[in-house]
């Protein structure tokens, strides 16, 4: 997209959001794996503006700290300037607080900080309409099934823009209008500045309405246009936990539709949860109840059975994840198989063709190519080579009460059932560990280690030793 050197995008995110019933600032509530404000920043950045301004007010310090900390992970690199709105008396006051920033630009696009569903294409088209018609201002309007609570766009008899009336100020006839103000605008900055200085407090709260600037600009004989969008969902704001859930549903529907268009098979898209940044290859099959979170990347032709949870992980091609598998911040290479009910804790790596079976847990370990940890085992802080077979009930005892220690297992080691490796310990390649052994010392290559007590049988006539 061509850089818009004269455009500043201003996002209004200073409100308290009292209907959210939460101490967390409204723009920081998550939708589809990212905070509301992250979705808006990403859409704004994709316009390629000269700068982005973010107006903060309620919990300003928390907002600024959280956004700054998240920019890199959200992929937002556009110049971002924070503006604090100290006088929380309406949207007009919010934009007025940003005038020192806006003076550097010819055009200003104003967005709300509670509309995570907006898309860059709509914003780009709105800005093109503004430029092509040499307008003084443009407002994005949509028609919604239920306009309750929204400002109404009132048109003149010829269909042109006349004014915007806030819901609380509307008469009965105006309330019948279904075309609403989205809260998104483009202004010629010089006209906007003049209009802001002329604003008067309105409504029961004596607030300064940004919408009044449109009527002022029109009164100065500058064109004010209505840009209509057929997709009203983009304009839906989040003002309550219910509306937050609705935004989540809509965005997840978009995500699963995109994935299916790219060749992913999702028989029941309403029953899977895929975050906005997840990537999934063609012909991967996703069963109901799966959660694919964060920046997870899944390859082609994988099978995800029901109730699989994956977060911030990389899954290779042709991987099978059986029922109930849980994977977090880990890497699974191609042709691996996990589950049912396997658990990969952070920083675990499964090499090509490895298997981790039912009720086995891997933590911060490498499981080598073709190696198997089939059932009821815990492998932590371990480097495991290729072709290793780990018997049921095997445990790496990696924690001594103060520190974690490493276990090293070479290639093609056979580990019998119910073995304990007391770290730090090394088992060299091609060795075998007898069932029930507790290994505390080096096991040399191509050897057999058995470390268990002799069996004692107590009988009525005395003690019998094997």
C-alpha positions in Angstrom: 0.0 0.0 0.0 1.3 3.4 -0.9 2.6 5.5 2.0 0.2 8.3 3.0 2.7 11.0 3.9 0.2 13.6 4.9 -2.1 11.3 7.0 -2.1 10.8 10.7 -4.4 8.2 12.2 -5.7 9.1 15.6 -7.1 6.4 17.8 -9.3 7.5 20.7 -8.8 5.2 23.7 -9.2 7.3 26.8 -12.6 6.2 28.0 -13.2 4.3 31.3 -15.5 1.6 29.9 -17.6 1.4 33.0 -20.0 -1.1 31.5 -17.1 -3.6 31.2 -17.3 -4.0 35.0 -13.5 -4.5 35.1 -10.4 -2.7 36.3 -8.7 -3.5 33.0 -8.9 -0.6 30.6 -11.5 -1.5 27.8 -9.0 -1.4 24.9 -6.8 -4.0 26.6 -9.5 -6.7 26.8 -8.7 -9.6 24.4 -10.5 -10.5 21.2 -9.3 -13.6 19.3 -6.0 -13.7 21.2 -5.0 -10.0 20.9 -6.1 -6.9 22.9 -8.8 -4.8 21.2 -6.2 -2.0 20.7 -3.8 -4.3 19.0 -6.3 -5.1 16.2 -7.0 -1.4 15.7 -3.2 -0.6 15.6 -2.6 -3.3 13.1 -5.4 -2.1 10.8 -4.1 1.5 11.1 -0.6 0.5 10.4 -1.6 -1.4 7.2 -2.8 2.0 5.8 0.9 3.1 5.8 0.2 6.5 7.4 2.9 8.9 8.4 2.1 8.5 12.1 -0.4 7.0 14.5 -1.6 8.9 17.6 -3.1 7.1 20.5 -5.2 9.2 22.9 -5.2 7.7 26.5 -6.9 8.9 29.6 -8.3 6.4 32.0 -5.4 4.3 33.4 -3.1 6.2 31.0 0.1 4.9 32.4 -1.1 1.2 32.3 -2.4 1.7 28.7 0.9 3.2 27.6 3.1 0.6 29.3 1.0 -2.3 28.0 0.9 -1.0 24.4 4.6 -0.3 24.3 5.4 -3.8 25.7 3.1 -5.4 23.1 4.1 -3.5 19.9 6.8 -5.8 18.9 4.8 -9.0 19.4 1.9 -7.4 17.5 4.1 -6.5 14.6 3.3 -2.8 14.9 6.3 -0.8 13.8 4.7 2.4 12.6 5.6 5.7 14.4 3.3 5.8 17.5 2.8 8.9 19.6 0.8 8.8 22.9 -1.4 11.7 23.8 -2.9 12.1 27.3 -6.5 13.4 27.5 -6.7 15.0 31.0 -10.1 16.5 30.4 -12.4 13.5 29.9 -15.3 15.4 28.6 -16.1 13.8 25.3 -14.6 12.8 22.0 -14.1 16.4 20.9 -11.9 17.0 23.9 -9.9 13.9 23.0 -9.1 15.1 19.5 -8.4 18.6 20.8 -5.8 17.2 23.2 -4.0 15.8 20.1 -3.8 19.1 18.1 -0.1 19.6 18.8 0.6 16.3 17.1 -2.0 16.8 14.3 -0.6 20.2 13.3 2.2 18.3 11.4 -0.2 16.7 9.0 -2.7 17.7 6.3 -5.2 14.9 6.9 -6.5 13.2 10.0 -8.3 9.8 10.3 -10.1 9.4 13.6 -10.8 5.8 14.9 -12.3 4.6 18.1 -10.3 2.4 20.5 -13.1 -0.1 21.0 -13.8 -1.3 17.4 -11.6 -4.4 16.9 -13.5 -5.6 13.8 -12.6 -2.8 11.5 -10.6 -3.7 8.4 -7.9 -1.9 6.6 -9.6 -2.1 3.2 -12.6 -0.2 4.4 -10.4 2.5 5.9 -8.4 2.8 2.7 -11.5 3.1 0.6 -12.9 5.8 3.0 -9.7 7.8 2.7 -9.7 7.4 -1.1 -13.2 8.8 -1.2 -12.1 11.7 1.0 -9.2 12.5 -1.4 -11.1 11.9 -4.7 -13.9 14.3 -3.7 -11.7 16.9 -2.1 -13.9 16.7 1.0 -13.5 18.6 4.2 -14.6 15.6 6.1 -15.9 12.1 5.6 -17.9 9.9 8.1 -18.1 6.1 7.8 -21.8 5.1 8.2 -23.4 1.7 8.4 -26.9 0.4 8.8 -27.4 -1.9 11.7 -30.3 -4.2 12.7 -30.4 -2.6 16.2 -29.2 1.0 16.3 -30.0 1.5 20.0 -27.2 3.5 21.7 -25.6 4.7 18.5 -25.6 8.2 17.0 -27.8 8.5 13.9 -26.7 9.8 10.6 -29.4 12.3 9.4 -29.4 12.9 5.7 -31.0 15.8 3.7 -33.7 15.2 1.2 -31.2 14.8 -1.6 -29.4 12.1 0.4 -26.4 14.2 1.4 -25.1 14.6 4.9 -27.1 16.9 7.2 -26.0 16.1 10.8 -25.4 13.4 13.4 -27.7 13.1 16.4 -26.5 11.2 19.5 -28.9 8.6 20.8 -29.5 10.4 24.0 -30.5 13.6 22.1 -32.6 12.0 19.4 -36.4 12.5 19.1 -38.7 9.6 18.3 -38.5 10.1 14.5 -34.7 10.2 14.6 -34.6 7.1 16.6 -36.2 5.2 13.8 -33.1 5.8 11.6 -31.0 2.6 11.3 -27.9 4.3 9.6 -25.5 5.0 12.4 -22.3 6.9 12.9 -19.4 4.4 13.1 -17.2 6.9 15.0 -14.6 6.8 12.2 -13.8 9.9 10.2 -11.4 11.6 7.9 -10.8 15.3 8.2 -8.9 18.0 6.5 -6.8 19.0 9.5 -7.1 22.7 9.2 -10.9 22.5 9.0 -11.0 20.1 12.0 -8.9 22.4 14.1 -11.2 25.4 13.4 -14.3 23.3 14.2 -12.8 22.0 17.5 -12.2 25.5 18.7 -15.9 26.3 18.0 -17.4 23.4 19.9 -19.9 24.0 22.7 -20.7 21.4 25.4 -23.8 19.3 24.6 -26.1 16.8 26.3 -26.8 15.9 29.9 -23.1 15.4 30.6 -22.0 18.7 29.0 -19.6 16.9 26.7 -17.9 18.1 23.6 -19.1 15.9 20.7 -16.6 15.3 17.8 -19.7 14.8 15.6 -20.6 18.5 15.9 -17.4 19.3 14.0 -19.1 17.8 10.8 -22.0 20.3 11.0 -19.6 23.1 11.5 -17.4 22.1 8.6 -20.5 21.9 6.4 -21.6 25.3 7.6 -18.3 26.7 6.3 -19.3 25.4 2.8 -16.8 22.6 2.8 -18.1 19.2 1.5 -19.0 16.6 4.2 -19.5 13.1 2.8 -21.0 9.9 4.1 -19.0 6.8 3.1 -21.4 3.9 3.5 -20.2 0.3 4.2 -22.3 -2.8 3.7 -20.4 -4.6 6.5 -21.9 -3.1 9.6 -20.0 -5.5 11.9 -16.8 -3.5 11.3 -18.4 -0.6 13.2 -19.5 -2.5 16.2 -18.0 -1.2 19.4 -17.2 -3.1 22.5 -18.8 -1.5 25.6 -19.7 -4.6 27.7 -18.7 -8.2 28.3 -21.6 -9.3 26.1 -20.4 -7.1 23.2 -16.9 -8.4 23.8 -18.2 -12.0 23.3 -20.0 -10.9 20.1 -16.9 -9.4 18.7 -15.0 -12.6 19.5 -17.6 -14.7 17.7 -17.5 -12.5 14.6 -13.7 -12.5 14.4 -13.4 -16.2 15.0 -15.9 -16.7 12.2 -13.8 -14.6 9.9 -10.6 -16.5 10.9 -12.1 -20.0 10.3 -13.6 -18.9 7.0 -10.3 -17.6 5.8 -8.6 -20.9 6.8 -11.2 -23.0 5.1 -10.8 -20.8 1.9 -7.1 -21.7 2.1 -7.8 -25.4 2.3 -8.0 -26.3 5.9 -10.8 -28.7 6.8 -13.0 -27.7 9.8 -16.2 -29.7 9.8 -17.7 -27.6 12.7 -16.2 -24.1 12.6 -18.4 -22.9 15.4 -16.8 -25.4 17.8 -13.1 -24.5 17.3 -11.2 -21.5 18.6 -8.5 -20.2 16.4 -6.7 -16.9 17.2 -6.2 -14.2 14.6 -2.5 -14.7 14.2 -2.5 -18.5 13.8 -1.4 -20.0 10.5 -2.5 -23.5 9.3 -1.6 -25.4 6.2 -3.9 -26.9 3.6 -5.6 -30.3 4.2 -5.1 -30.1 8.0 -8.2 -31.5 9.7 -9.4 -29.8 12.9 -12.0 -31.5 15.0 -14.4 -29.8 17.5 -13.1 -28.5 20.8 -9.6 -27.5 19.5 -7.9 -24.3 20.7 -5.2 -22.9 18.5 -3.8 -19.8 20.3 -1.3 -17.1 19.8 1.2 -17.2 16.9 0.9 -21.0 16.4 2.0 -22.3 13.0 0.6 -25.7 11.9 1.8 -27.4 8.7 0.0 -29.3 6.0 -2.0 -32.5 6.2 -2.1 -32.6 10.0 -4.8 -34.3 12.1 -6.0 -32.5 15.2 -8.5 -34.7 17.1 -10.9 -33.3 19.6 -10.0 -31.0 22.5 -6.4 -30.3 21.4 -4.8 -27.1 22.8 -1.9 -25.4 21.1 -0.3 -22.1 22.1 2.6 -20.2 20.4 4.0 -23.4 18.9 5.2 -24.7 15.6 3.8 -27.9 14.2 5.3 -29.5 11.1 3.6 -31.3 8.3 1.8 -34.7 8.6 1.6 -34.5 12.4 -1.1 -36.4 14.4 -2.3 -34.8 17.6 -4.7 -37.2 19.4 -7.5 -36.3 21.7 -6.7 -34.0 24.6 -3.1 -33.1 23.6 -1.7 -29.9 25.2 1.2 -28.1 23.6 2.7 -24.7 24.7 5.7 -22.8 23.3 7.1 -25.9 21.7 8.2 -27.3 18.3 6.9 -30.5 16.8 8.6 -31.5 13.6 7.0 -33.4 10.7 5.5 -36.9 11.0 5.3 -36.8 14.8 2.5 -38.3 16.8 1.2 -37.1 20.2 -1.4 -38.3 22.6 -4.0 -39.0 23.6 -3.6 -36.6 26.6 0.1 -35.8 26.0 1.5 -32.6 27.4 4.4 -30.5 26.0 5.5 -27.8 28.3 7.4 -24.8 27.0 10.7 -25.2 25.2 10.1 -28.8 24.2 11.2 -30.1 20.8 10.1 -33.3 19.1 12.3 -34.2 16.1 11.0 -35.8 13.0 8.8 -38.9 13.6 9.0 -38.8 17.3 6.1 -40.1 19.4 4.8 -39.0 22.8 1.9 -41.1 24.0 -0.9 -41.0 26.5 -0.4 -39.2 29.8 3.2 -38.4 29.1 4.7 -35.0 29.9 7.7 -33.4 28.2 9.3 -30.3 29.7 12.2 -28.2 28.2 13.5 -31.3 26.4 14.5 -32.6 23.0 13.0 -35.9 21.9 15.2 -37.2 19.1 14.2 -38.3 15.6 12.0 -41.5 15.8 12.2 -41.7 19.5 9.2 -42.9 21.6 7.9 -41.8 25.0 4.8 -43.8 24.7 3.0 -43.7 28.0 2.9 -42.5 31.6 6.3 -40.9 31.6 7.8 -37.5 32.6 10.8 -36.2 30.7 12.2 -32.9 31.9 15.4 -31.0 31.1 16.6 -33.8 28.8 18.5 -34.1 25.5 17.4 -37.4 24.0 19.0 -38.8 20.8 17.4 -40.6 17.9 15.7 -44.0 18.0 15.3 -44.1 21.8 12.5 -46.2 23.3 11.3 -45.1 26.7 9.2 -47.6 28.7 6.1 -46.8 30.7 6.5 -44.9 34.0 9.9 -43.5 33.3 10.8 -40.3 35.1 13.7 -37.9 34.9 14.3 -36.6 38.4 15.6 -33.2 37.3 15.0 -31.1 40.4 16.9 -31.5 43.7 14.9 -29.0 45.7 17.0 -26.0 44.7 18.2 -26.4 41.1 17.2 -28.2 37.8 19.7 -30.6 36.3 20.1 -32.2 32.9 19.7 -35.7 31.7 21.5 -36.8 28.4 20.3 -39.9 26.6 22.2 -41.0 23.5 21.0 -42.6 20.3 19.1 -45.9 20.2 19.0 -46.4 24.0 16.4 -48.8 25.3 14.8 -47.8 28.6 12.8 -50.4 30.5 9.6 -49.6 32.4 9.5 -47.7 35.7 13.1 -46.2 35.4 14.2 -43.2 37.3 17.1 -41.0 36.0 18.5 -38.9 38.8 20.0 -35.9 37.1 22.6 -34.8 36.3 23.2 -38.1 34.5 24.3 -39.3 31.1 23.3 -42.5 29.3 25.4 -43.1 26.2 24.3 -44.5 22.9 23.1 -48.2 22.3 22.9 -48.9 26.0 20.0 -50.6 27.8 18.4 -49.8 31.2 16.7 -52.6 33.1 13.1 -52.1 34.2 12.7 -50.7 37.7 16.2 -49.2 37.8 17.2 -45.9 39.4 20.2 -44.5 37.4 22.5 -42.1 39.2 25.8 -42.6 37.4 27.1 -42.6 33.8 26.0 -45.5 31.7 28.7 -46.3 29.1 27.9 -46.9 25.4 26.6 -50.3 24.5 26.1 -51.5 28.1 23.4 -52.8 30.3 22.6 -51.0 33.5 20.5 -52.5 36.3 20.1 -50.6 39.5 17.5 -52.2 41.8 17.5 -54.0 45.1 17.3 -57.8 45.3 13.8 -59.1 45.8 13.1 -60.2 49.3 10.2 -62.6 50.0 9.0 -63.0 53.6 7.4 -66.3 54.4 6.0 -67.8 57.6 9.1 -69.9 58.1 11.6 -67.1 57.7 13.2 -65.0 55.0 13.9 -66.4 51.6 16.4 -64.7 49.2 16.5 -65.2 45.5 
